[in-house]
Amino acid sequence: MELFTQEKMILYIFLSILAMARGKTLPGSCSFQEMTCDYTADAAFLSWNLNPNEHFIAVDANSQGNGDKAVLLGPDVELQDWSCLRVIYQITGAGWLQVLTRSEGESFDHTLWSASSPSESWLIATVDLQNSTEPYKIVIEGGRGSSEGSSVSIFEVNISDKYCIECDFEESHLCGYASQWSGNVNWYVGRGAPNNPALSDGPGHYMYVDSVHSRTLKEVATLLSPMTSLPMSGCLSFQYQQDHAEGHMFSVYSRDRAGQYRELWRADLPESNQVEQETKTQVWIPVQVTLRAPYPLQVRQTH
């Protein structure tokens, strides 16, 4: 195992990604701060309980009504070429949650996504919504399960006119992107001058890696996108910046559900860069990569 000396630690890498994608919020979005927005509860089932202080709705032991589930019926989805549905939720015990679509004239709903695994914190689910020739509504079903203390809670539902893997990193949930935790090298949220990132609630956020705390040359920081849910093909674009790039690697891969990897782009390839690379680069470098996803996959950015 090779350790960094103090001299090597001075030559740290600072790498940032800024994805330009500010989508329009569409009908069917709700943060449940004081109401359920355009969603209505189906009175034939259990009730949803609104918690206005902590801004979420839940199905739990306090839910009244019949059956073993609660149902929320949303408004008609605004037809777009493509849109993204994002749900921030938490399940405890034997609770479960699913999101469906309901079209007029059809005798059954179509399941988009479901979950039944409990967690100790809020989780983010993302579902790509492809254009449809017929209007439809979003239906959310939640069950508290049979075991004591089971529940399901929803913090936010967001529908926007973009792909789910697009992100500007301005929201606290980071569009479902997550850093695959490593002991010493990880992705963090920064704002301001890239050579002096500072946490802030204002606009202008980006993701960055600082390897000053690396202890070996083999440590890798990985940023994971949400898994796509529908076939897509297009151009993946982002901007990045490196400080003391010599001797370091930055790559973008795709990974499917079977665990197969495919390299999409690498920073040290001359054809990958649209500006002349130097050992120390202080400008945002634009990158465009062809992305073909005939099946669900995840974009992984590694340093």
Order of alpha helices (4+ residues) and beta strands (2+ residues): alpha-beta-beta-beta-beta-beta-beta-beta-beta-beta-beta-beta-beta-beta-beta-beta-beta-beta-beta-beta-beta
